[in-house]
Amino acid sequence: MAVSLAKIDDAVWSKFEIQPAANPTSEKERAAKLADPGFGRVFSDHMAIVRYNQAQGWHAARVESRANFPLDPAAAVLHYAQEIFEGLKAYKREDGGVNLFRPDANARRFQNSAERMAMAPLPEALFIEAVEQLVRIDRAWIPGGEGSLYLRPFMIASETFLGVKPSAEYIFSVIASPVGSYFKGGPAPVSIWVSENYTRAAIGGTGAVKCGGNYAASLRAQAEAIDHGCDQVVFLDAVERRYVEELGGMNIFFAFDDGSLLTPPLGTILPGITRDSILALAKKSGTPVREELYTIDQWRSDAASGKLKEAFACGTAAVISPIGKVRSASGDFLISGGAAGPVAMGMRKTLVDIQYGRAADSHNWIRNVS
Ligand SMILES: Cc1ncc(COP(=O)(O)O)c(C=O)c1O
């Protein structure tokens, strides 16, 4: 593909033009919105936006009032779904400072996603700068307590052309959405439905990157999970239909009676930053961890024998969700009696304490936004 980094001019994008909203939300209205923001429905006043074309490379970096994008009806993204995104959070520390958790890892994953989707690669520093500029201007939108400001960087193919080929133009943007604590009163165990009709990813496909199409394709399976009274769907591998891969939007871990952890290996699954952080924390504390294939049949028999003590899902939005019940066409089974277990809860606390700056950041994961 003919996208080149050569056009990127440091001087252009390192200087974001900041144009504050002319009519920002009043303090009173913002306080009302922050009281119970839920997830993904409330948005801050601004957005960061950077444009790409082949002649200018990345240019016109701006932070401005959040507004609609004018998009031609023939814009490539609307037809061929050339789109990628990321998700990370800004956390308010007790001393009033603001932490980002591993934004460099999101920036790298965004580059991998761009490469897989034949999109213009976005420099890591530009990704982080856009996120930081938005957090700076909208810091009043970061809820206190266990809330956070969810940041959604994304890139769309904006060329007006109906031919099937990589777009020659892109829009990169970051928007921000204040979110409450994912679980009120502590994480409740989730029930999950094993999808036997649908798969999420195949070798050579796009499962390992964060493109919108993956999520569109998962919606039917998620709807099936809801129809079966479950909270989430878990996908099996596309070839043998027996290896556990991941949930619709979270990775998965298993905790055993010998104190070890297991998580499915990378390949077709999304390389979660929470997954990677749990692996690092477990290794540091001396917990044996394996990145190995694990079948649904083994899961069922380990849950029955008591060898499996806990299972939990992990991701940026909910951090860690204990899995209490698994339901499939061939029957249900419970894990740790359907209750949240100490491994999931302990790991959750360790992670959350680092994110909010309450625990030492010995892995150098926190980036302060001043
Ligand atoms: C399919 C999928 N798996 C796993 C994850 C967890 O990734 P992370 O921990 O980086 O949020 C996500 C969320 O981004 C996801 O969408």
The ligand as a MOL file (V3000), in Angstrom:
LIG
                    3D

  0  0  0     0  0            999 V3000
M  V30 BEGIN CTAB
M  V30 COUNTS 16 16 0 0 0
M  V30 BEGIN ATOM
M  V30 1 C -12.7550 -8.3790 21.5610 0
M  V30 2 C -12.0730 -7.7740 22.7370 0
M  V30 3 N -11.2840 -8.5530 23.4910 0
M  V30 4 C -10.6240 -8.0600 24.5460 0
M  V30 5 C -10.7330 -6.7320 24.9160 0
M  V30 6 C -9.9750 -6.2190 26.0980 0
M  V30 7 O -8.9580 -5.3620 25.6920 0
M  V30 8 P -8.3900 -4.2490 26.6610 0
M  V30 9 O -7.9790 -4.9410 27.8990 0
M  V30 10 O -7.2440 -3.6640 25.9200 0
M  V30 11 O -9.5060 -3.2840 26.8860 0
M  V30 12 C -11.5590 -5.8920 24.1760 0
M  V30 13 C -11.7010 -4.4750 24.5370 0
M  V30 14 O -11.0320 -3.6570 23.9620 0
M  V30 15 C -12.2290 -6.4200 23.0420 0
M  V30 16 O -13.0180 -5.6320 22.3070 0
M  V30 END ATOM
M  V30 BEGIN BOND
M  V30 1 1 1 2
M  V30 2 1 2 3
M  V30 3 2 2 15
M  V30 4 2 3 4
M  V30 5 1 4 5
M  V30 6 1 5 6
M  V30 7 2 5 12
M  V30 8 1 6 7
M  V30 9 1 7 8
M  V30 10 2 8 9
M  V30 11 1 8 10
M  V30 12 1 8 11
M  V30 13 1 12 13
M  V30 14 1 12 15
M  V30 15 2 13 14
M  V30 16 1 15 16
M  V30 END BOND
M  V30 END CTAB
M  END
